[in-house]
């Protein structure tokens, strides 16, 4: 009894002459199972509740976060001791209660990670494709946050093992279970006779806890994402229509168009307007360019049309009509019915729009499965057909590729293929050529034009490039400071602009005909919340008069255009001169 290490007993013997190494090996199972029980409860509660709170936001986030904060204020050791007394020392009850009390910490970590990833472009693309929120959380969000989850799981596993060892050491759990903590407890009773018996379980516990920490870091580093995480929230708030200044009378019936935007207002949740009174139409097979300098509200308008306004922003009034049906009035349910099948979306950053942990084939398969393409063979055949439709040379190889294995131009073609998978009638393209070089830009524009001719697709093109407008747009909608200032056929915009801002943009567009310095506009675009009462361009306009600043200028109909300007006649005279 109490022998030290020897050739026969490598770790010596205990007080009853039992082999310590055998007891240590046998104790792995009850020690690990106790920690695993707490870890399973910890993950089962923390992951789903954290993802729901972070991804969904709103009331769900508030309720889950408040409950988690309350639980964090409770001392876990007190509750576990009460559970041990009530359950007569049952290890399962004690460790399960530890998992419940530890879960709020994981909820907060997972919530923060989910909130950061919920508005990545690939998540937005999945929403537009009609993917359900549950599937997005499971296949997109959860996979992107696995790094923090693995680290938290490894850390809590170590804490659970130490906690269980401590309870066993104190004799609060079943004394007949030969856990490492129980072995240490036995050694403490004979410490004056032999100190060796404390060393094997102490070293085993220390090394296991350290190994769990290192393992979590290693797994996280091996699976770490290199993409920047967006911090915006994808949400949209339906609102009742509101009246506007003389816009409705100048515009046709929305039912005459496949997509119509009427008097659309988007505000921050604090009430600061971002875009106001936005109205335009899109006919089947038509290309409309939404033009303006950076910060004028083009992308916010596009996201509002899709019902995907970022966090802290809401639709405050107006309507978005698809085939005459007001999607804003219909709420999120109306949008879900037409996203993917009615409205498609192409982002300006094709690489960010593809989930880096899924192959191209997986992206297409997910959308096609949602669209009711039954068998996996049929989905694969349709995916190859879509890749061929967007002129990808080797669709078989590309189908198996990950986003990092393809070029930017090919990624944009794949984004277009994904958007086309649901056979949408309207495609919203948010500066689809911005991240591409000039040659690839031309190819993508030609592809979009070809798809329009073959499918009858209507295209809403957000751009700041007048060359793109000239190449493929039928009409142009010019925006300034969150406002539509001109709506006109593309040829009219170039030959006879009816708003001074449009004329100034065209004059500043580089071309071979220009010599010397390009003309520039003095001043800057007024920030949201600082817009003047009258014309927002008046402070920078050479034609401005007192009348321009007195009241809001309505959209005024001219022969071919709508213009938010009181001096269209002066512009015509200047053009003739």
C-alpha positions in Angstrom: 0.0 0.0 0.0 1.1 3.6 -0.8 4.0 2.3 -2.8 5.8 4.6 -5.2 6.5 4.0 -8.9 8.0 0.6 -9.6 8.5 -1.8 -12.5 5.4 -3.6 -11.5 3.3 -0.5 -10.7 4.4 2.3 -12.9 2.5 4.9 -10.9 2.6 3.1 -7.6 -0.4 1.9 -5.5 -3.1 3.6 -3.4 -4.2 3.2 0.2 -5.7 -0.2 -0.6 -2.8 -1.4 -2.7 -4.6 -0.9 -6.0 -2.6 0.0 -9.1 -2.8 3.8 -9.6 -2.2 3.6 -13.4 -5.1 1.2 -13.8 -7.4 3.5 -11.7 -6.2 6.5 -13.7 -7.0 4.8 -17.0 -10.4 3.6 -15.7 -11.1 7.1 -14.4 -10.9 8.6 -17.9 -14.4 7.5 -18.7 -16.3 8.9 -15.7 -14.2 12.1 -15.8 -14.6 12.7 -19.5 -18.3 11.8 -19.4 -19.0 14.3 -16.7 -17.3 17.1 -18.6 -19.1 16.0 -21.8 -22.5 16.1 -20.2 -22.0 19.8 -19.1 -20.5 20.6 -22.5 -23.4 19.1 -24.5 -25.9 21.1 -22.5 -23.7 24.2 -22.8 -23.6 23.9 -26.7 -27.3 22.8 -27.1 -28.5 25.9 -25.3 -25.9 28.4 -26.3 -25.6 27.9 -30.0 -29.2 28.0 -31.2 -30.2 30.7 -28.8 -27.2 32.8 -29.7 -27.7 32.4 -33.5 -31.4 33.3 -33.2 -30.6 36.4 -31.1 -27.8 37.6 -33.4 -29.4 36.8 -36.7 -33.0 37.6 -36.1 -32.5 40.6 -33.8 -35.5 42.6 -32.6 -37.7 41.1 -29.9 -36.0 37.7 -30.0 -32.7 39.3 -29.4 -34.0 41.5 -26.5 -35.6 38.6 -24.7 -32.7 36.1 -25.1 -30.1 38.8 -24.2 -32.0 39.9 -21.0 -32.4 36.3 -19.8 -28.8 35.6 -20.5 -27.7 38.7 -18.6 -29.9 37.7 -15.7 -28.4 34.1 -15.7 -24.9 35.5 -15.7 -25.6 37.3 -12.4 -26.3 34.0 -10.6 -23.3 32.4 -8.8 -23.0 29.0 -10.5 -21.4 27.2 -7.5 -24.4 28.0 -5.3 -26.9 26.6 -7.8 -24.8 23.5 -8.5 -24.5 22.8 -4.8 -28.3 23.1 -4.4 -28.8 20.7 -7.3 -26.4 18.2 -5.8 -28.3 18.3 -2.5 -31.7 17.9 -4.2 -30.5 15.1 -6.6 -28.7 13.2 -3.8 -25.3 13.7 -5.5 -26.2 12.5 -9.0 -23.3 13.6 -11.3 -25.6 14.0 -14.4 -27.8 16.5 -12.6 -24.9 18.5 -11.3 -23.0 18.7 -14.6 -26.2 19.4 -16.6 -26.9 22.4 -14.2 -23.3 23.6 -14.8 -24.0 23.5 -18.6 -27.2 25.5 -18.2 -25.4 28.1 -16.1 -22.5 28.4 -18.5 -24.7 28.7 -21.6 -25.4 32.5 -21.2 -21.7 33.2 -21.8 -21.8 31.3 -25.1 -25.1 32.9 -26.1 -23.4 36.3 -25.9 -20.4 35.3 -27.9 -22.5 33.5 -30.6 -24.9 36.4 -30.7 -22.1 38.9 -31.5 -20.6 36.6 -34.1 -24.0 36.0 -35.8 -24.8 39.7 -35.8 -21.5 40.4 -37.5 -22.1 37.9 -40.3 -25.8 38.2 -40.9 -25.5 40.9 -43.6 -22.6 39.4 -45.5 -23.3 39.6 -49.2 -23.6 35.9 -49.5 -26.3 35.9 -46.8 -28.1 38.7 -48.6 -27.8 36.7 -51.8 -29.3 33.7 -50.1 -32.3 35.8 -48.9 -32.9 37.2 -52.3 -32.8 33.6 -53.7 -35.7 32.7 -51.3 -33.7 30.6 -48.9 -35.5 30.2 -45.5 -34.1 31.9 -42.4 -33.7 28.6 -40.7 -31.6 27.2 -43.6 -29.5 30.4 -43.8 -28.8 30.1 -40.0 -27.9 26.5 -40.3 -25.9 26.4 -43.5 -24.4 29.9 -43.8 -24.3 31.7 -40.4 -23.4 28.7 -38.3 -20.5 27.6 -40.5 -19.0 31.1 -40.4 -19.1 31.4 -36.6 -17.7 27.9 -35.9 -14.3 29.4 -34.9 -15.5 31.3 -31.8 -17.8 28.4 -30.9 -14.9 25.9 -31.0 -12.8 28.1 -28.8 -15.6 28.6 -26.3 -16.4 24.9 -26.3 -12.8 23.9 -25.6 -12.5 26.5 -22.8 -15.8 25.4 -21.2 -14.7 21.7 -21.5 -11.7 22.5 -19.4 -13.8 24.4 -16.9 -16.3 21.6 -16.7 -13.5 19.0 -16.1 -12.0 21.2 -13.3 -15.4 21.7 -11.8 -16.2 18.0 -11.8 -12.8 17.2 -10.3 -13.3 19.8 -7.6 -16.7 18.4 -6.6 -15.3 14.8 -6.6 -12.3 16.0 -4.6 -14.7 17.4 -2.0 -16.7 14.1 -2.0 -19.9 15.8 -3.2 -20.4 13.4 -6.0 -20.7 9.6 -6.0 -17.6 8.5 -4.1 -17.7 5.1 -5.7 -16.9 6.6 -9.2 -13.1 6.5 -9.6 -12.8 9.9 -11.2 -9.5 11.8 -11.2 -10.9 14.2 -8.7 -11.9 11.3 -6.4 -8.4 9.9 -6.6 -7.0 13.3 -5.6 -9.5 13.4 -2.7 -8.3 10.0 -1.5 -4.7 11.2 -1.8 -5.4 14.3 0.3 -6.3 12.0 3.3 -2.9 10.4 3.3 -0.8 13.4 2.3 1.3 13.2 5.5 2.3 9.6 4.6 2.8 10.0 0.8 2.6 13.0 -1.5 3.1 11.0 -4.6 -0.5 9.9 -4.9 -1.5 13.5 -5.6 0.8 13.9 -8.6 -0.7 11.5 -11.3 -4.3 12.9 -11.2 -3.0 16.4 -10.8 -0.8 16.2 -13.8 -3.5 14.4 -15.8 -6.1 17.2 -15.1 -3.6 20.0 -15.8 -2.4 18.5 -19.1 -6.0 17.7 -20.2 -7.2 21.3 -19.5 -4.2 22.8 -21.3 -4.7 20.3 -24.3 -8.3 21.3 -24.6 -7.3 25.0 -24.8 -4.6 24.4 -27.4 -7.0 22.1 -29.4 -9.6 24.8 -29.6 -7.1 27.4 -30.8 -5.7 25.0 -33.4 -9.1 24.1 -34.8 -10.1 27.7 -34.9 -6.9 28.7 -36.7 -7.3 25.9 -39.2 -10.8 26.9 -40.1 -10.4 30.7 -39.7 -12.1 32.8 -42.3 -10.1 35.5 -44.0 -13.0 37.5 -45.3 -13.9 40.8 -43.6 -17.1 40.5 -41.6 -19.8 43.0 -42.3 -21.5 44.5 -39.3 -24.9 45.5 -40.7 -28.2 43.8 -40.0 -30.5 42.7 -42.7 -34.0 43.8 -41.8 -36.9 45.7 -43.3 -39.8 47.4 -41.8 -43.1 47.7 -43.7 -44.8 51.1 -43.4 -47.9 52.8 -44.6 -47.8 55.0 -47.7 -47.4 58.7 -47.2 -48.2 61.6 -49.4 -45.6 63.4 -51.5 -45.1 66.6 -53.3 -46.6 66.4 -56.8 -45.0 63.2 -57.7 -47.9 60.9 -58.1 -49.7 63.0 -60.7 -46.7 62.8 -63.0 -46.2 59.0 -63.0 -48.2 56.2 -64.6 -50.2 53.4 -63.0 -47.8 50.9 -61.4 -49.7 47.9 -62.8 -48.5 48.9 -66.3 -44.9 47.8 -65.3 -43.2 44.8 -63.9 -41.6 46.9 -61.2 -42.6 50.3 -59.9 -41.3 52.4 -57.0 -43.7 55.0 -55.7 -42.8 57.8 -53.3 -40.4 55.6 -51.4 -39.0 57.0 -48.2 -36.3 55.3 -46.1 -35.2 56.7 -42.7 -32.9 55.6 -39.9 -34.7 54.3 -36.8 -34.0 57.7 -35.2 -35.9 59.4 -38.0 -33.1 60.8 -40.2 -34.2 60.6 -43.8 -31.8 58.8 -46.2 -33.9 58.7 -49.4 -37.1 60.6 -50.0 -39.8 60.5 -52.6 -38.1 57.9 -54.9 -40.3 57.0 -57.9 -39.5 55.2 -61.1 -40.7 52.3 -63.3 -39.2 49.3 -65.0 -40.9 47.6 -67.9 -40.3 43.9 -69.0 -37.1 43.6 -70.9 -36.1 47.2 -70.1 -32.8 48.4 -68.5 -33.0 51.3 -66.2 -29.8 52.9 -64.8 -29.9 54.4 -61.3 -27.1 57.0 -61.6 -25.4 59.3 -59.2 -22.2 60.0 -57.3 -21.2 57.9 -54.2 -23.4 58.6 -51.2 -26.5 59.7 -53.1 -28.6 56.8 -52.0 -28.4 54.4 -55.0 -27.5 51.2 -53.0 -30.0 52.0 -50.2 -32.7 52.4 -52.9 -31.8 49.0 -54.4 -31.9 47.3 -51.0 -35.2 48.9 -50.2 -36.6 47.6 -53.5 -35.5 44.1 -52.4 -36.8 44.6 -48.8 -33.3 44.2 -47.4 -32.5 47.5 -45.7 -29.6 47.4 -43.3 -29.9 47.5 -39.6 -31.0 50.8 -38.0 -32.8 51.7 -41.3 -36.4 51.3 -42.2 -38.9 51.9 -45.0 -40.8 54.9 -43.7 -43.3 55.3 -46.5 -44.2 54.7 -50.1 -44.5 51.5 -52.1 -42.6 48.9 -54.2 -45.0 47.4 -56.7 -44.2 44.1 -58.4 -46.8 43.3 -61.1 -49.1 45.8 -59.5 -48.8 44.3 -56.0 -47.4 46.5 -53.2 -44.6 44.5 -51.5 -44.1 47.1 -48.8 -47.8 46.8 -47.8 -47.6 43.0 -48.0 -44.7 42.9 -45.5 -41.9 40.3 -45.4 -44.2 37.5 -46.5 -44.8 39.3 -49.8 -41.1 39.8 -50.3 -40.3 36.2 -49.6 -42.8 35.0 -52.3 -41.0 36.9 -55.0 -37.4 36.9 -54.0 -35.5 34.6 -56.3 -38.4 33.8 -58.5 -39.5 37.4 -59.2 -36.6 39.6 -58.0 -32.9 38.6 -58.4 -29.9 40.4 -57.1 -26.2 40.8 -58.2 -23.9 42.5 -55.8 -20.9 44.8 -56.6 -18.4 42.4 -54.9 -18.8 39.0 -56.5 -16.3 37.2 -54.2 -18.0 38.5 -51.0 -21.4 37.3 -52.4 -20.2 33.7 -52.4 -19.9 31.7 -49.2 -16.2 30.7 -48.9 -17.0 27.4 -47.3 -19.3 26.2 -50.0 -18.4 25.1 -53.6 -20.0 26.7 -56.6 -22.1 23.5 -57.0 -23.3 23.8 -53.5 -24.5 27.4 -54.0 -26.4 26.5 -57.1 -27.8 23.2 -55.6 -29.2 25.1 -52.7 -31.1 27.6 -54.8 -32.3 25.0 -57.3 -33.6 22.7 -54.5 -35.6 25.7 -53.2 -37.0 26.2 -56.7 -38.4 22.6 -56.7 -35.8 20.9 -59.0 -36.3 17.5 -57.6 -33.4 15.0 -57.9 -29.8 15.7 -57.4 -29.0 14.6 -60.9 -31.6 17.1 -62.3 -30.1 19.9 -60.1 -26.6 19.1 -61.3 -27.8 19.1 -64.9 -29.6 22.5 -64.4 -26.5 23.9 -62.6 -24.3 23.0 -65.6 -26.8 24.5 -67.9 -26.8 27.8 -65.9 -23.0 27.9 -65.9 -23.0 27.4 -69.7 -25.6 30.1 -70.1 -23.2 32.6 -68.5 -20.4 31.5 -70.8 -18.2 29.6 -68.3 -15.8 27.5 -70.3 -15.4 24.4 -68.1 -18.6 24.1 -66.0 -17.8 20.6 -64.7 -14.6 21.9 -63.1 -16.0 25.1 -61.8 -18.9 23.3 -60.2 -16.5 21.6 -57.8 -14.4 24.8 -57.2 -14.5 27.0 -54.1 -14.8 30.8 -54.4 -11.0 31.3 -53.7 -10.2 29.1 -56.7 -11.9 31.3 -59.3 -11.3 34.7 -60.7 -13.3 37.9 -60.0 -14.9 37.8 -63.5 -15.9 34.2 -63.1 -17.3 34.8 -59.6 -19.5 37.5 -61.1 -20.7 35.2 -63.8 -21.5 32.6 -61.1 -23.4 35.2 -59.1 -25.4 35.9 -62.3 -26.1 32.2 -62.7 -27.3 31.9 -59.1 -29.6 34.9 -59.6 -31.0 33.3 -62.8 -31.6 30.0 -61.1 -35.0 31.1 -60.0 -35.9 32.5 -63.4 -36.5 36.1 -62.0 -38.3 38.7 -64.1 -36.4 41.6 -62.6 -32.6 41.6 -61.9 -31.2 44.2 -59.5 -27.5 44.7 -60.3 -25.7 46.9 -57.8 -22.6 48.2 -59.7 -21.8 44.7 -61.0 -18.7 45.7 -62.8 -17.0 47.9 -60.1 -14.6 45.3 -58.8 -13.6 44.1 -62.3 -11.0 45.3 -64.8 -12.1 47.0 -68.0 -12.0 44.0 -70.3 -14.1 41.8 -67.9 -16.5 44.7 -67.3 -17.3 44.8 -71.0 -17.8 41.0 -71.0 -20.2 41.1 -68.0 -22.2 44.0 -69.6 -22.5 42.1 -72.9 -23.6 39.0 -71.0 -26.3 40.9 -69.2 -27.5 42.4 -72.4 -27.6 39.0 -74.1 -29.5 37.5 -71.2 -32.1 40.2 -71.5 -32.6 39.5 -75.2 -32.9 35.7 -74.6 -35.0 35.8 -71.4 -36.9 39.1 -71.4 -35.3 40.0 -68.1 -35.8 43.6 -66.8 -32.6 45.1 -65.3 -32.3 47.7 -62.7 -28.6 48.7 -62.9 -27.0 50.8 -60.1 -24.0 52.6 -61.4 -21.9 55.8 -61.4 -20.4 55.1 -64.8 -22.0 57.0 -67.7 -20.3 54.7 -70.1 -22.3 51.8 -68.7 -25.5 53.9 -69.0 -24.7 54.7 -72.6 -24.0 51.0 -73.5 -27.0 49.1 -72.2 -29.5 51.4 -70.4 -32.9 52.4 -72.0 -33.7 55.0 -69.3 -31.7 56.7 -66.6 -32.8 57.8 -63.1 -30.4 60.4 -61.7 -30.2 60.7 -57.9 -28.7 63.4 -55.7 -28.8 63.6 -51.9 -31.3 60.9 -51.5 -33.6 62.3 -54.1 -34.6 61.6 -57.8 -33.7 64.7 -59.7 -34.3 63.4 -63.3 -35.9 60.5 -65.1 -35.4 60.3 -68.8 -34.6 58.1 -71.8 -30.9 57.4 -71.9 -30.4 59.3 -75.2 -32.2 62.3 -73.8 -30.0 62.4 -70.7 -26.9 62.6 -72.9 -28.2 65.0 -75.6 -30.6 67.2 -73.6 -30.3 66.8 -69.8 -33.1 68.6 -67.9 -31.5 69.0 -64.5 -28.3 71.0 -63.8 -26.9 68.2 -61.7 -27.2 65.8 -64.6 -25.5 68.3 -66.9 -22.7 68.8 -64.4 -22.1 65.0 -64.0 -21.9 64.6 -67.8 -19.5 67.6 -68.1 -17.2 66.0 -65.5 -17.2 62.6 -67.3 -13.7 62.0 -68.9 -13.7 61.6 -72.7 -11.4 62.1 -75.7 -13.3 65.2 -76.6 -12.3 67.0 -73.3 -9.1 68.9 -73.3 -7.5 70.4 -70.2 -8.9 70.1 -66.7 -12.3 68.6 -66.3 -15.0 70.9 -64.8 -15.8 70.3 -61.1 -18.7 71.2 -58.8 -18.0 73.4 -55.9 -19.1 72.3 -52.4 -20.3 68.8 -51.5 -23.4 66.7 -51.2 -25.3 67.6 -48.1 -25.4 64.9 -45.5 -28.7 63.2 -44.5 -30.4 65.3 -41.8 -28.9 68.5 -43.2 -30.9 68.8 -46.4 -32.3 72.2 -47.2 -36.1 72.8 -47.4 -36.0 73.5 -51.1 -33.9 72.1 -53.9 -31.0 70.1 -52.4 -28.7 71.0 -55.3 -29.4 74.7 -55.0 -26.2 75.5 -53.0 -24.1 74.1 -55.9 -26.2 75.1 -58.8 -25.3 78.0 -61.1 -29.0 78.5 -62.1 -30.3 78.7 -58.6 -32.7 81.5 -57.6 -34.6 82.3 -54.4 -37.6 80.3 -55.6 -35.4 77.1 -55.6 -34.9 77.4 -51.8 -38.4 78.4 -50.8 -40.1 75.0 -51.0 -39.6 71.5 -52.2 -39.4 71.2 -55.9 -41.7 68.6 -57.5 -40.9 66.3 -60.4 -42.0 68.4 -63.4 -42.9 66.6 -66.7 -41.2 67.9 -69.8 -41.5 66.5 -73.3 -39.5 63.3 -72.7 -38.4 63.5 -69.1 -39.3 64.2 -65.5 -37.1 66.8 -63.8 -36.9 68.2 -60.3 -35.9 71.6 -61.5 -37.6 75.0 -62.0 -35.2 76.1 -64.8 -35.4 73.4 -67.4 -36.0 76.0 -70.1 -32.7 77.7 -69.2 -30.9 74.4 -69.6 -32.4 74.0 -73.1 -31.3 77.4 -74.1 -27.8 76.8 -72.9 -27.7 73.5 -74.8 -28.8 75.2 -78.0 -26.3 78.0 -77.6 
